[in-house]
Amino acid sequence: MNDIPDMQDCIDACTNCHQACLQTALTHCLKMGGRHVAPDHFRLMMDCAAICETSANLQLSGSPFSARLCALCADICHACALSCLELDGMEECARACEACEHTCRAMAA
């Protein structure tokens, strides 16, 4: 049961990243326009929100697939953080993605 605190950290990071990506995309990015709503960036933010939510759900349910999904979640979070760092006002979202990437990589190991 030593992995429970780590799993809870990952669930929390995934939940936070889901919220940050969804909220930032649908408020900040839509308001800013331009590169903030470029299809590749906006789609990546929505994908990140979706996989983070699913990753948290699989961990909460004790799914045997959660470690594999965490690995994919970490890759998407990494890409999303890099994309966010290229744009103004996206630092909070990038930090949430980086934190989620870190905990998901640990869970996938």
Wavefront OBJ file of the C-alpha trace (Angstrom):
o trace
v 0.000 0.000 0.000
v 3.028 2.318 -0.223
v 1.897 3.509 -3.648
v -1.393 4.986 -2.397
v -0.034 8.481 -1.571
v 1.717 8.543 -4.968
v -1.470 7.479 -6.702
v -3.451 10.138 -4.851
v -0.865 12.733 -5.901
v -1.279 11.590 -9.506
v -5.082 11.644 -9.304
v -4.923 15.166 -7.880
v -2.460 16.322 -10.564
v -4.603 14.799 -13.332
v -7.741 16.426 -11.952
v -5.988 19.788 -11.654
v -4.591 19.530 -15.188
v -7.999 18.565 -16.593
v -9.500 21.657 -15.002
v -6.635 23.961 -15.993
v -6.597 22.894 -19.648
v -10.354 22.933 -20.093
v -10.886 26.235 -18.312
v -7.918 27.968 -19.953
v -8.871 26.774 -23.430
v -12.494 27.813 -23.110
v -11.889 31.145 -21.393
v -8.407 32.565 -21.968
v -7.654 31.043 -25.379
v -11.034 31.816 -26.905
v -10.820 35.397 -25.626
v -7.263 35.874 -26.926
v -7.883 34.382 -30.382
v -5.047 34.194 -32.885
v -2.411 31.569 -32.086
v -4.268 30.699 -28.865
v -7.041 29.130 -30.952
v -4.846 27.656 -33.682
v -6.263 24.175 -34.336
v -3.149 22.244 -33.277
v -2.807 24.108 -29.974
v -6.504 24.191 -29.102
v -7.018 20.523 -29.996
v -3.984 19.576 -27.888
v -5.424 21.420 -24.888
v -8.753 19.628 -25.283
v -6.977 16.262 -25.719
v -4.929 16.956 -22.598
v -8.024 17.782 -20.569
v -9.749 14.615 -21.782
v -6.864 12.230 -21.121
v -6.207 13.727 -17.690
v -9.833 13.181 -16.725
v -9.738 9.608 -18.030
v -6.422 8.909 -16.306
v -7.827 10.052 -12.957
v -10.957 7.946 -13.513
v -8.979 4.777 -14.300
v -6.764 5.257 -11.255
v -9.787 5.832 -9.027
v -11.397 2.636 -10.288
v -8.251 0.558 -9.810
v -8.123 -0.278 -13.519
v -5.265 -2.538 -14.610
v -4.882 -0.222 -17.631
v -4.171 2.906 -15.592
v -0.354 2.620 -15.721
v -0.373 2.368 -19.527
v -2.781 5.273 -19.796
v -0.609 7.307 -17.408
v 2.319 6.883 -19.815
v 0.259 8.319 -22.682
v -1.133 11.035 -20.422
v 2.420 12.083 -19.525
v 3.346 12.367 -23.218
v 0.290 14.496 -23.999
v 0.852 16.695 -20.934
v 4.455 17.248 -22.019
v 3.363 18.323 -25.508
v 0.643 20.563 -24.101
v 3.039 22.262 -21.669
v 5.471 23.023 -24.498
v 2.657 24.415 -26.641
v 1.336 26.563 -23.789
v 4.765 27.999 -23.009
v 4.915 29.434 -26.538
v 1.901 31.668 -25.840
v 1.190 34.600 -23.526
v -0.702 34.037 -20.285
v -0.479 30.253 -20.339
v 2.025 29.701 -17.517
v -0.497 28.303 -15.028
v -1.747 25.772 -17.548
v 1.818 24.785 -18.464
v 2.661 24.269 -14.760
v -0.400 22.042 -14.311
v 0.635 20.005 -17.353
v 4.208 19.662 -16.092
v 3.042 18.518 -12.653
v 0.692 15.970 -14.206
v 3.415 14.728 -16.544
v 5.745 14.188 -13.598
v 3.274 12.217 -11.495
v 1.982 10.196 -14.445
v 5.522 9.178 -15.444
v 6.073 7.963 -11.872
v 2.825 5.956 -11.955
v 3.677 4.465 -15.357
v 7.132 3.312 -14.246
l 1 2 3 4 5 6 7 8 9 10 11 12 13 14 15 16 17 18 19 20 21 22 23 24 25 26 27 28 29 30 31 32 33 34 35 36 37 38 39 40 41 42 43 44 45 46 47 48 49 50 51 52 53 54 55 56 57 58 59 60 61 62 63 64 65 66 67 68 69 70 71 72 73 74 75 76 77 78 79 80 81 82 83 84 85 86 87 88 89 90 91 92 93 94 95 96 97 98 99 100 101 102 103 104 105 106 107 108 109
